[in-house]
Amino acid sequence: MPLVGIPAPNFDMLSTKNLDTLEEHVRLSDYRGKWLVMFFYPADFTFVCPTEITAMNDHLQEFQSLHAEVLAVSCDSVHSHRAWIRTPREDNGLGTLAYPLAADFTKEVARQYGVLVEESGQALRGLFIIDPEGILRYQVVHDMNIGRSVDETLRVLQALQSGGLCPVNWHPGDKLLSVE
């Protein structure tokens, strides 16, 4: 399992960057020089997953204003991803997304990041923040039934970018701790 403070495991997966061909890959190296918020979700066409994916999409400009990109990953195929994106939100689909979904069909990446449930072949809800140099700076993994907080993800990203010591419940604009 990856550990905070070391280089993030490399990856190379097909993605929905080009919905027509489904031939574009996403690689860790694509995000060099930017922060990456990469999150795993259990499966396409489920119940909690679309709430997270669309919420991240709805806040994408906030992530991008912080020089961060977002990438969602599941063990489904790119064909399933495309069908879900092309299904309107009101029909339990995702609708148009401004960031890609990656297909970890071999389950190799979920396994490397320590989120694969071998028995079901699905990923737990793992969220990883990787810095511009490719170092893993934050990880949280939890049960499949609980959606993550976009606000908390943004807060943690800003805390990491502050470069200082952030006390409990720190928010952007709050004082950093000083050690003298």
OpenMM code with the backbone's topology and positions (N, CA, C; nanometers):
from openmm import Vec3, app, unit

residues = "MET PRO LEU VAL GLY ILE PRO ALA PRO ASN PHE ASP MET LEU SER THR LYS ASN LEU ASP THR LEU GLU GLU HIS VAL ARG LEU SER ASP TYR ARG GLY LYS TRP LEU VAL MET PHE PHE TYR PRO ALA ASP PHE THR PHE VAL CYS PRO THR GLU ILE THR ALA MET ASN ASP HIS LEU GLN GLU PHE GLN SER LEU HIS ALA GLU VAL LEU ALA VAL SER CYS ASP SER VAL HIS SER HIS ARG ALA TRP ILE ARG THR PRO ARG GLU ASP ASN GLY LEU GLY THR LEU ALA TYR PRO LEU ALA ALA ASP PHE THR LYS GLU VAL ALA ARG GLN TYR GLY VAL LEU VAL GLU GLU SER GLY GLN ALA LEU ARG GLY LEU PHE ILE ILE ASP PRO GLU GLY ILE LEU ARG TYR GLN VAL VAL HIS ASP MET ASN ILE GLY ARG SER VAL ASP GLU THR LEU ARG VAL LEU GLN ALA LEU GLN SER GLY GLY LEU CYS PRO VAL ASN TRP HIS PRO GLY ASP LYS LEU LEU SER VAL GLU".split()
positions = [
    Vec3(0.0852, -0.1191, 0.0000),
    Vec3(0.0000, 0.0000, 0.0000),
    Vec3(0.0885, 0.1238, 0.0000),
    Vec3(0.0532, 0.2233, -0.0801),
    Vec3(0.1333, 0.3456, -0.0844),
    Vec3(0.1291, 0.4190, 0.0495),
    Vec3(0.2337, 0.4904, 0.0750),
    Vec3(0.2422, 0.5668, 0.1984),
    Vec3(0.2613, 0.7136, 0.1681),
    Vec3(0.1991, 0.7957, 0.2494),
    Vec3(0.2142, 0.9398, 0.2352),
    Vec3(0.3621, 0.9755, 0.2495),
    Vec3(0.4089, 1.0617, 0.1618),
    Vec3(0.5467, 1.1089, 0.1679),
    Vec3(0.6411, 1.0394, 0.0722),
    Vec3(0.5935, 0.9370, 0.0024),
    Vec3(0.6772, 0.8688, -0.0961),
    Vec3(0.6169, 0.8881, -0.2351),
    Vec3(0.6926, 0.8590, -0.3410),
    Vec3(0.6358, 0.8727, -0.4753),
    Vec3(0.5093, 0.7879, -0.4925),
    Vec3(0.4111, 0.8475, -0.5541),
    Vec3(0.2854, 0.7773, -0.5806),
    Vec3(0.3104, 0.6656, -0.6812),
    Vec3(0.2400, 0.5535, -0.6668),
    Vec3(0.2543, 0.4473, -0.7664),
    Vec3(0.2185, 0.4976, -0.9058),
    Vec3(0.2990, 0.4595, -1.0021),
    Vec3(0.2758, 0.4998, -1.1403),
    Vec3(0.1496, 0.4318, -1.1927),
    Vec3(0.0867, 0.4933, -1.2912),
    Vec3(-0.0285, 0.4305, -1.3550),
    Vec3(-0.0368, 0.4711, -1.5009),
    Vec3(-0.1042, 0.3880, -1.5782),
    Vec3(-0.1295, 0.4102, -1.7206),
    Vec3(-0.2606, 0.3387, -1.7509),
    Vec3(-0.3681, 0.4155, -1.7688),
    Vec3(-0.5016, 0.3570, -1.7882),
    Vec3(-0.5729, 0.4241, -1.9046),
    Vec3(-0.6576, 0.3486, -1.9715),
    Vec3(-0.7470, 0.4079, -2.0704),
    Vec3(-0.8437, 0.4998, -1.9977),
    Vec3(-0.8900, 0.6034, -2.0699),
    Vec3(-0.9778, 0.7012, -2.0056),
    Vec3(-1.0845, 0.7509, -2.1022),
    Vec3(-1.1690, 0.8367, -2.0494),
    Vec3(-1.2749, 0.8983, -2.1297),
    Vec3(-1.2340, 1.0354, -2.1831),
    Vec3(-1.1035, 1.0627, -2.1884),
    Vec3(-1.0593, 1.1923, -2.2416),
    Vec3(-1.1139, 1.2154, -2.3820),
    Vec3(-1.1247, 1.1111, -2.4611),
    Vec3(-1.1857, 1.1197, -2.5938),
    Vec3(-1.3006, 1.0196, -2.5960),
    Vec3(-1.4218, 1.0696, -2.5769),
    Vec3(-1.5387, 0.9817, -2.5684),
    Vec3(-1.5686, 0.9083, -2.6979),
    Vec3(-1.5217, 0.9610, -2.8098),
    Vec3(-1.5495, 0.8948, -2.9369),
    Vec3(-1.4610, 0.7725, -2.9582),
    Vec3(-1.3303, 0.7870, -2.9341),
    Vec3(-1.2383, 0.6761, -2.9617),
    Vec3(-1.2096, 0.5898, -2.8391),
    Vec3(-1.2177, 0.6482, -2.7202),
    Vec3(-1.1833, 0.5805, -2.5941),
    Vec3(-1.0417, 0.5226, -2.5981),
    Vec3(-0.9526, 0.5891, -2.6697),
    Vec3(-0.8160, 0.5400, -2.6853),
    Vec3(-0.7123, 0.6242, -2.6116),
    Vec3(-0.7545, 0.7303, -2.5443),
    Vec3(-0.6579, 0.8150, -2.4735),
    Vec3(-0.6303, 0.7611, -2.3339),
    Vec3(-0.5034, 0.7519, -2.3034),
    Vec3(-0.4595, 0.7050, -2.1730),
    Vec3(-0.4416, 0.8235, -2.0781),
    Vec3(-0.4436, 0.7942, -1.9500),
    Vec3(-0.4004, 0.8886, -1.8471),
    Vec3(-0.2857, 0.8209, -1.7736),
    Vec3(-0.1837, 0.8994, -1.7479),
    Vec3(-0.0646, 0.8507, -1.6799),
    Vec3(-0.0299, 0.9481, -1.5677),
    Vec3(0.0352, 0.8977, -1.4657),
    Vec3(0.0777, 0.9854, -1.3582),
    Vec3(0.1623, 1.1000, -1.4138),
    Vec3(0.2463, 1.0709, -1.5109),
    Vec3(0.3344, 1.1735, -1.5683),
    Vec3(0.2568, 1.2865, -1.6360),
    Vec3(0.1335, 1.2615, -1.6775),
    Vec3(0.0501, 1.3667, -1.7391),
    Vec3(0.0230, 1.4811, -1.6422),
    Vec3(0.0316, 1.4524, -1.5138),
    Vec3(-0.0049, 1.5499, -1.4116),
    Vec3(0.1171, 1.6138, -1.3461),
    Vec3(0.2354, 1.5834, -1.3956),
    Vec3(0.3587, 1.6419, -1.3417),
    Vec3(0.3479, 1.7937, -1.3516),
    Vec3(0.3803, 1.8620, -1.2431),
    Vec3(0.3721, 2.0078, -1.2405),
    Vec3(0.2396, 2.0599, -1.1875),
    Vec3(0.1436, 1.9704, -1.1623),
    Vec3(0.0139, 2.0081, -1.1060),
    Vec3(-0.0181, 1.9143, -0.9904),
    Vec3(-0.1071, 1.9582, -0.9057),
    Vec3(-0.1610, 1.8715, -0.8024),
    Vec3(-0.2627, 1.7789, -0.8675),
    Vec3(-0.2734, 1.6575, -0.8182),
    Vec3(-0.3720, 1.5631, -0.8691),
    Vec3(-0.4564, 1.5113, -0.7539),
    Vec3(-0.5872, 1.5252, -0.7687),
    Vec3(-0.6829, 1.4640, -0.6774),
    Vec3(-0.7390, 1.3435, -0.7520),
    Vec3(-0.6937, 1.2272, -0.7125),
    Vec3(-0.7369, 1.1034, -0.7779),
    Vec3(-0.8214, 1.0249, -0.6789),
    Vec3(-0.9411, 0.9877, -0.7231),
    Vec3(-1.0257, 0.9111, -0.6331),
    Vec3(-1.0829, 0.7878, -0.7027),
    Vec3(-1.0857, 0.6802, -0.6266),
    Vec3(-1.1417, 0.5538, -0.6716),
    Vec3(-1.2850, 0.5444, -0.6222),
    Vec3(-1.3691, 0.4832, -0.7034),
    Vec3(-1.5074, 0.4580, -0.6636),
    Vec3(-1.5429, 0.3149, -0.7038),
    Vec3(-1.6419, 0.2530, -0.6371),
    Vec3(-1.6694, 0.1112, -0.6576),
    Vec3(-1.7165, 0.0707, -0.7976),
    Vec3(-1.8161, 0.1397, -0.8540),
    Vec3(-1.8699, 0.0911, -0.9811),
    Vec3(-1.9573, 0.1949, -1.0501),
    Vec3(-1.9605, 0.1847, -1.1815),
    Vec3(-2.0497, 0.2675, -1.2623),
    Vec3(-2.1957, 0.2248, -1.2386),
    Vec3(-2.2868, 0.3154, -1.2672),
    Vec3(-2.4306, 0.2900, -1.2597),
    Vec3(-2.4739, 0.2432, -1.1206),
    Vec3(-2.4162, 0.3046, -1.0175),
    Vec3(-2.4546, 0.2721, -0.8803),
    Vec3(-2.5199, 0.3954, -0.8182),
    Vec3(-2.5253, 0.4014, -0.6865),
    Vec3(-2.6060, 0.5040, -0.6215),
    Vec3(-2.5256, 0.6178, -0.5603),
    Vec3(-2.4262, 0.5872, -0.4791),
    Vec3(-2.3460, 0.6903, -0.4137),
    Vec3(-2.2433, 0.7490, -0.5113),
    Vec3(-2.1872, 0.6633, -0.5966),
    Vec3(-2.0794, 0.7060, -0.6873),
    Vec3(-2.1143, 0.8286, -0.7725),
    Vec3(-2.2325, 0.8333, -0.8352),
    Vec3(-2.2589, 0.9508, -0.9188),
    Vec3(-2.2697, 1.0803, -0.8384),
    Vec3(-2.3067, 1.0703, -0.7112),
    Vec3(-2.3147, 1.1921, -0.6311),
    Vec3(-2.1761, 1.2514, -0.6116),
    Vec3(-2.0761, 1.1653, -0.5930),
    Vec3(-1.9383, 1.2127, -0.5761),
    Vec3(-1.8810, 1.2648, -0.7076),
    Vec3(-1.8997, 1.1897, -0.8130),
    Vec3(-1.8406, 1.2257, -0.9424),
    Vec3(-1.8965, 1.3575, -0.9927),
    Vec3(-2.0278, 1.3754, -0.9822),
    Vec3(-2.0875, 1.5004, -1.0296),
    Vec3(-2.0543, 1.6170, -0.9371),
    Vec3(-2.0432, 1.5912, -0.8064),
    Vec3(-2.0057, 1.6991, -0.7140),
    Vec3(-1.8636, 1.7467, -0.7428),
    Vec3(-1.7724, 1.6538, -0.7689),
    Vec3(-1.6354, 1.6934, -0.8052),
    Vec3(-1.6379, 1.7752, -0.9342),
    Vec3(-1.7190, 1.7328, -1.0292),
    Vec3(-1.7303, 1.8061, -1.1554),
    Vec3(-1.7866, 1.9467, -1.1328),
    Vec3(-1.8862, 1.9565, -1.0464),
    Vec3(-1.9473, 2.0866, -1.0179),
    Vec3(-1.8496, 2.1825, -0.9508),
    Vec3(-1.7463, 2.1299, -0.8852),
    Vec3(-1.6452, 2.2120, -0.8172),
    Vec3(-1.5101, 2.2113, -0.8891),
    Vec3(-1.5087, 2.1625, -1.0122),
    Vec3(-1.3817, 2.1481, -1.0837),
    Vec3(-1.3070, 2.2802, -1.0978),
    Vec3(-1.3763, 2.3892, -1.1223),
    Vec3(-1.3083, 2.5186, -1.1367),
    Vec3(-1.2347, 2.5568, -1.0086),
    Vec3(-1.2895, 2.5226, -0.8935),
    Vec3(-1.2210, 2.5508, -0.7667),
    Vec3(-1.0914, 2.4709, -0.7572),
    Vec3(-1.0963, 2.3429, -0.7973),
    Vec3(-0.9749, 2.2617, -0.7970),
    Vec3(-0.8727, 2.3199, -0.8953),
    Vec3(-0.9195, 2.3553, -1.0129),
    Vec3(-0.8276, 2.4081, -1.1143),
    Vec3(-0.7691, 2.5424, -1.0729),
    Vec3(-0.8444, 2.6223, -0.9990),
    Vec3(-0.7895, 2.7500, -0.9508),
    Vec3(-0.6768, 2.7263, -0.8506),
    Vec3(-0.6718, 2.6056, -0.7940),
    Vec3(-0.5655, 2.5668, -0.7010),
    Vec3(-0.4572, 2.4850, -0.7721),
    Vec3(-0.4564, 2.4911, -0.9053),
    Vec3(-0.3584, 2.4193, -0.9885),
    Vec3(-0.3665, 2.2689, -0.9667),
    Vec3(-0.4902, 2.2194, -0.9534),
    Vec3(-0.5135, 2.0769, -0.9331),
    Vec3(-0.6055, 2.0228, -1.0418),
    Vec3(-0.5811, 1.9000, -1.0799),
    Vec3(-0.6677, 1.8278, -1.1716),
    Vec3(-0.7352, 1.7157, -1.0943),
    Vec3(-0.8461, 1.6688, -1.1482),
    Vec3(-0.9236, 1.5631, -1.0850),
    Vec3(-0.9291, 1.4441, -1.1802),
    Vec3(-0.9166, 1.3255, -1.1239),
    Vec3(-0.9252, 1.2017, -1.2001),
    Vec3(-1.0027, 1.1005, -1.1166),
    Vec3(-1.1079, 1.0431, -1.1744),
    Vec3(-1.1853, 0.9392, -1.1069),
    Vec3(-1.1504, 0.8051, -1.1703),
    Vec3(-1.1439, 0.7012, -1.0871),
    Vec3(-1.1017, 0.5689, -1.1329),
    Vec3(-1.1948, 0.4618, -1.0771),
    Vec3(-1.2338, 0.3686, -1.1630),
    Vec3(-1.2996, 0.2462, -1.1155),
    Vec3(-1.2464, 0.1298, -1.1978),
    Vec3(-1.2865, 0.0111, -1.1603),
    Vec3(-1.2419, -0.1096, -1.2303),
    Vec3(-1.3335, -0.1449, -1.3469),
    Vec3(-1.4267, -0.0556, -1.3801),
    Vec3(-1.5141, -0.0753, -1.4959),
    Vec3(-1.4391, -0.0430, -1.6239),
    Vec3(-1.4959, -0.0808, -1.7368),
    Vec3(-1.4338, -0.0540, -1.8666),
    Vec3(-1.4619, 0.0894, -1.9119),
    Vec3(-1.3823, 0.1372, -2.0064),
    Vec3(-1.4074, 0.2705, -2.0628),
    Vec3(-1.5417, 0.2730, -2.1356),
    Vec3(-1.5868, 0.1592, -2.1859),
    Vec3(-1.7158, 0.1536, -2.2553),
    Vec3(-1.8307, 0.1765, -2.1568),
    Vec3(-1.8191, 0.1186, -2.0385),
    Vec3(-1.9179, 0.1428, -1.9339),
    Vec3(-1.9132, 0.2894, -1.8900),
    Vec3(-1.7916, 0.3431, -1.8734),
    Vec3(-1.7765, 0.4853, -1.8385),
    Vec3(-1.8471, 0.5740, -1.9402),
    Vec3(-1.8221, 0.5467, -2.0685),
    Vec3(-1.8825, 0.6297, -2.1738),
    Vec3(-2.0345, 0.6222, -2.1676),
    Vec3(-2.0887, 0.5026, -2.1512),
    Vec3(-2.2346, 0.4883, -2.1443),
    Vec3(-2.2912, 0.5668, -2.0265),
    Vec3(-2.2205, 0.5651, -1.9139),
    Vec3(-2.2671, 0.6366, -1.7947),
    Vec3(-2.2602, 0.7879, -1.8156),
    Vec3(-2.1540, 0.8350, -1.8786),
    Vec3(-2.1411, 0.9787, -1.9068),
    Vec3(-2.2488, 1.0238, -2.0046),
    Vec3(-2.2797, 0.9400, -2.1006),
    Vec3(-2.3801, 0.9762, -2.2013),
    Vec3(-2.5232, 0.9633, -2.1505),
    Vec3(-2.5399, 0.9105, -2.0310),
    Vec3(-2.6720, 0.9024, -1.9693),
    Vec3(-2.6940, 1.0309, -1.8893),
    Vec3(-2.8052, 1.1020, -1.9140),
    Vec3(-2.8304, 1.2275, -1.8421),
    Vec3(-2.8419, 1.2063, -1.6911),
    Vec3(-2.8064, 1.3097, -1.6168),
    Vec3(-2.8137, 1.3033, -1.4702),
    Vec3(-2.9533, 1.2658, -1.4220),
    Vec3(-3.0552, 1.3201, -1.4865),
    Vec3(-3.1919, 1.2920, -1.4413),
    Vec3(-3.2323, 1.1453, -1.4625),
    Vec3(-3.1521, 1.0729, -1.5410),
    Vec3(-3.1752, 0.9293, -1.5616),
    Vec3(-3.0693, 0.8450, -1.4895),
    Vec3(-3.0155, 0.8991, -1.3803),
    Vec3(-2.9124, 0.8334, -1.2985),
    Vec3(-2.7790, 0.8176, -1.3696),
    Vec3(-2.7554, 0.9044, -1.4671),
    Vec3(-2.6258, 0.9068, -1.5337),
    Vec3(-2.5421, 1.0216, -1.4814),
    Vec3(-2.4286, 1.0415, -1.5459),
    Vec3(-2.3383, 1.1494, -1.5061),
    Vec3(-2.3580, 1.2750, -1.5885),
    Vec3(-2.4029, 1.2602, -1.7123),
    Vec3(-2.4053, 1.3749, -1.8020),
    Vec3(-2.2634, 1.4149, -1.8364),
    Vec3(-2.2479, 1.5277, -1.8979),
    Vec3(-2.1172, 1.5752, -1.9406),
    Vec3(-2.0252, 1.5964, -1.8211),
    Vec3(-1.9016, 1.5485, -1.8337),
    Vec3(-1.7991, 1.5695, -1.7310),
    Vec3(-1.6833, 1.6470, -1.7912),
    Vec3(-1.6223, 1.7324, -1.7108),
    Vec3(-1.5082, 1.8126, -1.7565),
    Vec3(-1.3746, 1.7508, -1.7148),
    Vec3(-1.3774, 1.6352, -1.6552),
    Vec3(-1.2545, 1.5623, -1.6209),
    Vec3(-1.2771, 1.4156, -1.6570),
    Vec3(-1.1689, 1.3411, -1.6749),
    Vec3(-1.1846, 1.2033, -1.7229),
    Vec3(-1.2125, 1.1007, -1.6135),
    Vec3(-1.2764, 0.9932, -1.6568),
    Vec3(-1.2870, 0.8716, -1.5784),
    Vec3(-1.1842, 0.7753, -1.6369),
    Vec3(-1.1082, 0.7107, -1.5507),
    Vec3(-1.0084, 0.6143, -1.5954),
    Vec3(-1.0580, 0.4731, -1.5678),
    Vec3(-1.0213, 0.3826, -1.6569),
    Vec3(-1.0635, 0.2434, -1.6466),
    Vec3(-0.9478, 0.1569, -1.5999),
    Vec3(-0.9575, 0.1112, -1.4770),
    Vec3(-0.8576, 0.0198, -1.4206),
    Vec3(-0.9110, -0.1225, -1.4371),
    Vec3(-0.9352, -0.1621, -1.5614),
    Vec3(-0.9997, -0.2882, -1.5919),
    Vec3(-0.9183, -0.4084, -1.5440),
    Vec3(-0.7869, -0.3940, -1.5396),
    Vec3(-0.7011, -0.5029, -1.4916),
    Vec3(-0.6931, -0.5053, -1.3391),
    Vec3(-0.7415, -0.4013, -1.2752),
    Vec3(-0.7414, -0.3849, -1.1297),
    Vec3(-0.6014, -0.3642, -1.0710),
    Vec3(-0.5041, -0.3468, -1.1574),
    Vec3(-0.3655, -0.3302, -1.1137),
    Vec3(-0.3452, -0.2025, -1.0339),
    Vec3(-0.4049, -0.0928, -1.0780),
    Vec3(-0.3844, 0.0357, -1.0108),
    Vec3(-0.4542, 0.0361, -0.8747),
    Vec3(-0.5774, -0.0139, -0.8691),
    Vec3(-0.6483, -0.0228, -0.7405),
    Vec3(-0.5687, -0.1085, -0.6426),
    Vec3(-0.5090, -0.2142, -0.6929),
    Vec3(-0.4267, -0.3014, -0.6077),
    Vec3(-0.3031, -0.2254, -0.5584),
    Vec3(-0.2361, -0.1517, -0.6480),
    Vec3(-0.1163, -0.0755, -0.6096),
    Vec3(-0.1473, 0.0311, -0.5055),
    Vec3(-0.2652, 0.0912, -0.5154),
    Vec3(-0.3038, 0.1969, -0.4219),
    Vec3(-0.3724, 0.1415, -0.2966),
    Vec3(-0.3834, 0.0082, -0.2886),
    Vec3(-0.4352, -0.0548, -0.1678),
    Vec3(-0.5846, -0.0425, -0.1471),
    Vec3(-0.6623, -0.0236, -0.2542),
    Vec3(-0.8060, -0.0061, -0.2388),
    Vec3(-0.8891, -0.1181, -0.3010),
    Vec3(-0.8245, -0.2175, -0.3616),
    Vec3(-0.8987, -0.3240, -0.4285),
    Vec3(-0.9536, -0.4242, -0.3272),
    Vec3(-1.0818, -0.4535, -0.3398),
    Vec3(-1.1449, -0.5618, -0.2648),
    Vec3(-1.1408, -0.6827, -0.3583),
    Vec3(-1.0490, -0.7712, -0.3336),
    Vec3(-1.0245, -0.8841, -0.4243),
    Vec3(-1.1500, -0.9677, -0.4476),
    Vec3(-1.2290, -0.9918, -0.3442),
    Vec3(-1.3464, -1.0785, -0.3560),
    Vec3(-1.4497, -1.0250, -0.4547),
    Vec3(-1.4678, -0.8942, -0.4571),
    Vec3(-1.5699, -0.8357, -0.5451),
    Vec3(-1.5116, -0.7755, -0.6719),
    Vec3(-1.3811, -0.7518, -0.6730),
    Vec3(-1.3191, -0.6878, -0.7895),
    Vec3(-1.3498, -0.5394, -0.7982),
    Vec3(-1.3960, -0.4811, -0.6890),
    Vec3(-1.4281, -0.3387, -0.6859),
    Vec3(-1.3276, -0.2649, -0.5988),
    Vec3(-1.3217, -0.1344, -0.6199),
    Vec3(-1.2348, -0.0494, -0.5383),
    Vec3(-1.3151, 0.0118, -0.4245),
    Vec3(-1.2506, 0.0213, -0.3090),
    Vec3(-1.3064, 0.0999, -0.1998),
    Vec3(-1.3010, 0.2474, -0.2392),
    Vec3(-1.3615, 0.3320, -0.1604),
    Vec3(-1.3565, 0.4754, -0.1863),
    Vec3(-1.2241, 0.5303, -0.1328),
    Vec3(-1.1249, 0.5304, -0.2172),
    Vec3(-0.9943, 0.5832, -0.1815),
    Vec3(-0.9709, 0.7156, -0.2517),
    Vec3(-0.9236, 0.8147, -0.1777),
    Vec3(-0.8926, 0.9453, -0.2351),
    Vec3(-0.7470, 0.9760, -0.2044),
    Vec3(-0.6746, 1.0175, -0.3073),
    Vec3(-0.5310, 1.0431, -0.2967),
    Vec3(-0.5004, 1.1800, -0.3550),
    Vec3(-0.4218, 1.2584, -0.2826),
    Vec3(-0.3745, 1.3866, -0.3355),
    Vec3(-0.2249, 1.3723, -0.3576),
    Vec3(-0.1856, 1.3979, -0.4813),
    Vec3(-0.0465, 1.3826, -0.5243),
    Vec3(0.0055, 1.5207, -0.5622),
    Vec3(0.1236, 1.5551, -0.5123),
    Vec3(0.1773, 1.6893, -0.5376),
    Vec3(0.2391, 1.6998, -0.6771),
    Vec3(0.2787, 1.8199, -0.7194),
    Vec3(0.3314, 1.8398, -0.8547),
    Vec3(0.4578, 1.7601, -0.8877),
    Vec3(0.5269, 1.7116, -0.7859),
    Vec3(0.6471, 1.6305, -0.8092),
    Vec3(0.6159, 1.4810, -0.8080),
    Vec3(0.4891, 1.4440, -0.7917),
    Vec3(0.4507, 1.3033, -0.7924),
    Vec3(0.4577, 1.2359, -0.6570),
    Vec3(0.4665, 1.3140, -0.5493),
    Vec3(0.4726, 1.2591, -0.4146),
    Vec3(0.3311, 1.2517, -0.3568),
    Vec3(0.2982, 1.1377, -0.3001),
    Vec3(0.1687, 1.1202, -0.2365),
    Vec3(0.1664, 1.2005, -0.1065),
    Vec3(0.0729, 1.2933, -0.0949),
    Vec3(0.0656, 1.3817, 0.0220),
    Vec3(-0.0535, 1.3553, 0.1124),
    Vec3(-0.1545, 1.2859, 0.0620),
    Vec3(-0.2754, 1.2624, 0.1426),
    Vec3(-0.3453, 1.1395, 0.0890),
    Vec3(-0.3990, 1.0597, 0.1802),
    Vec3(-0.4814, 0.9470, 0.1395),
    Vec3(-0.5859, 0.9200, 0.2451),
    Vec3(-0.7028, 0.8840, 0.1978),
    Vec3(-0.8104, 0.8433, 0.2863),
    Vec3(-0.8859, 0.7328, 0.2133),
    Vec3(-0.9151, 0.6267, 0.2857),
    Vec3(-0.9865, 0.5129, 0.2290),
    Vec3(-1.0985, 0.4764, 0.3244),
    Vec3(-1.2182, 0.4599, 0.2689),
    Vec3(-1.3278, 0.4203, 0.3567),
    Vec3(-1.4299, 0.3343, 0.2852),
    Vec3(-1.5305, 0.2950, 0.3583),
    Vec3(-1.6340, 0.2038, 0.3134),
    Vec3(-1.7030, 0.2524, 0.1861),
    Vec3(-1.7539, 0.1562, 0.1104),
    Vec3(-1.8207, 0.1875, -0.0166),
    Vec3(-1.9507, 0.2654, 0.0007),
    Vec3(-2.0118, 0.2595, 0.1154),
    Vec3(-2.1444, 0.3198, 0.1343),
    Vec3(-2.1421, 0.4678, 0.1703),
    Vec3(-2.0226, 0.5248, 0.1898),
    Vec3(-2.0139, 0.6629, 0.2383),
    Vec3(-1.9474, 0.7516, 0.1348),
    Vec3(-2.0181, 0.8523, 0.0890),
    Vec3(-1.9623, 0.9478, -0.0055),
    Vec3(-1.8658, 1.0435, 0.0627),
    Vec3(-1.7698, 1.0909, -0.0148),
    Vec3(-1.6694, 1.1828, 0.0386),
    Vec3(-1.7167, 1.3276, 0.0279),
    Vec3(-1.6506, 1.4146, 0.1004),
    Vec3(-1.6841, 1.5562, 0.1026),
    Vec3(-1.5922, 1.6338, 0.0082),
    Vec3(-1.6509, 1.7005, -0.0884),
    Vec3(-1.5729, 1.7849, -0.1779),
    Vec3(-1.5123, 1.9011, -0.0995),
    Vec3(-1.5896, 1.9581, -0.0076),
    Vec3(-1.5385, 2.0704, 0.0723),
    Vec3(-1.4161, 2.0288, 0.1532),
    Vec3(-1.4199, 1.9102, 0.2124),
    Vec3(-1.3058, 1.8627, 0.2900),
    Vec3(-1.1854, 1.8364, 0.1996),
    Vec3(-1.2101, 1.7848, 0.0818),
    Vec3(-1.1004, 1.7608, -0.0125),
    Vec3(-1.0354, 1.8927, -0.0523),
    Vec3(-1.1148, 1.9939, -0.0788),
    Vec3(-1.0602, 2.1261, -0.1116),
    Vec3(-0.9835, 2.1841, 0.0071),
    Vec3(-1.0371, 2.1678, 0.1272),
    Vec3(-0.9704, 2.2190, 0.2472),
    Vec3(-0.8342, 2.1518, 0.2669),
    Vec3(-0.8293, 2.0208, 0.2514),
    Vec3(-0.7033, 1.9481, 0.2678),
    Vec3(-0.6039, 1.9905, 0.1604),
    Vec3(-0.6491, 2.0047, 0.0369),
    Vec3(-0.5608, 2.0495, -0.0710),
    Vec3(-0.5005, 2.1863, -0.0383),
    Vec3(-0.5832, 2.2780, 0.0095),
    Vec3(-0.5338, 2.4106, 0.0451),
    Vec3(-0.4393, 2.4051, 0.1654),
    Vec3(-0.4662, 2.3169, 0.2593),
    Vec3(-0.3760, 2.3008, 0.3738),
    Vec3(-0.2407, 2.2488, 0.3269),
    Vec3(-0.2419, 2.1514, 0.2377),
    Vec3(-0.1159, 2.0991, 0.1841),
    Vec3(-0.0390, 2.2085, 0.1106),
    Vec3(-0.1101, 2.2911, 0.0384),
    Vec3(-0.0461, 2.3980, -0.0387),
    Vec3(0.0007, 2.5140, 0.0483),
    Vec3(-0.0484, 2.5219, 0.1715),
    Vec3(-0.0107, 2.6334, 0.2591),
    Vec3(0.1372, 2.6273, 0.2964),
    Vec3(0.1924, 2.5065, 0.2977),
    Vec3(0.3330, 2.4901, 0.3313),
    Vec3(0.3636, 2.5027, 0.4788),
    Vec3(0.2609, 2.5143, 0.5609),
    Vec3(0.2844, 2.5330, 0.7044),
    Vec3(0.2187, 2.4268, 0.7880),
    Vec3(0.2166, 2.4525, 0.9177),
    Vec3(0.1530, 2.3632, 1.0131),
    Vec3(0.0090, 2.4090, 1.0337),
    Vec3(-0.0852, 2.3231, 0.9970),
    Vec3(-0.2270, 2.3581, 1.0033),
    Vec3(-0.2917, 2.2895, 1.1233),
    Vec3(-0.3414, 2.3673, 1.2188),
    Vec3(-0.4042, 2.3064, 1.3362),
    Vec3(-0.5400, 2.2450, 1.3011),
    Vec3(-0.5977, 2.1773, 1.3977),
    Vec3(-0.7278, 2.1157, 1.3796),
    Vec3(-0.8292, 2.2181, 1.3283),
    Vec3(-0.9138, 2.1751, 1.2386),
    Vec3(-1.0201, 2.2576, 1.1801),
    Vec3(-0.9687, 2.3812, 1.1067),
    Vec3(-0.8426, 2.3787, 1.0641),
    Vec3(-0.7852, 2.4891, 0.9877),
    Vec3(-0.8627, 2.5077, 0.8583),
    Vec3(-0.8811, 2.6320, 0.8214),
    Vec3(-0.9413, 2.6675, 0.6922),
    Vec3(-0.8571, 2.7770, 0.6287),
    Vec3(-0.8613, 2.7889, 0.4971),
    Vec3(-0.7847, 2.8947, 0.4304),
    Vec3(-0.8144, 3.0308, 0.4933),
    Vec3(-0.7082, 3.1042, 0.5206),
    Vec3(-0.7191, 3.2340, 0.5854),
    Vec3(-0.6913, 3.2273, 0.7349),
    Vec3(-0.7014, 3.1071, 0.7943),
    Vec3(-0.6692, 3.0903, 0.9362),
    Vec3(-0.5182, 3.0965, 0.9538),
    Vec3(-0.4781, 3.1268, 1.0756),
    Vec3(-0.3352, 3.1302, 1.1092),
    Vec3(-0.2765, 2.9913, 1.1053),
    Vec3(-0.1516, 2.9864, 1.0611),
    Vec3(-0.0753, 2.8628, 1.0691),
    Vec3(-0.0059, 2.8606, 1.2044),
    Vec3(0.0283, 2.7422, 1.2511),
    Vec3(0.1020, 2.7313, 1.3754),
    Vec3(0.2460, 2.7728, 1.3521),
    Vec3(0.3044, 2.8386, 1.4512),
    Vec3(0.4459, 2.8713, 1.4416),
    Vec3(0.5194, 2.8001, 1.5540),
    Vec3(0.6351, 2.7494, 1.5205),
    Vec3(0.7176, 2.6781, 1.6176),
    Vec3(0.8412, 2.7619, 1.6406),
    Vec3(0.8611, 2.8023, 1.7611),
    Vec3(0.9781, 2.8870, 1.7915),
    Vec3(1.0634, 2.8238, 1.8951),
] * unit.nanometer
topology = app.Topology()
chain = topology.addChain("A")
for resn in residues:
    res = topology.addResidue(resn, chain)
    for name in ("N", "CA", "C"):
        topology.addAtom(name, app.Element.getBySymbol(name[0]), res)
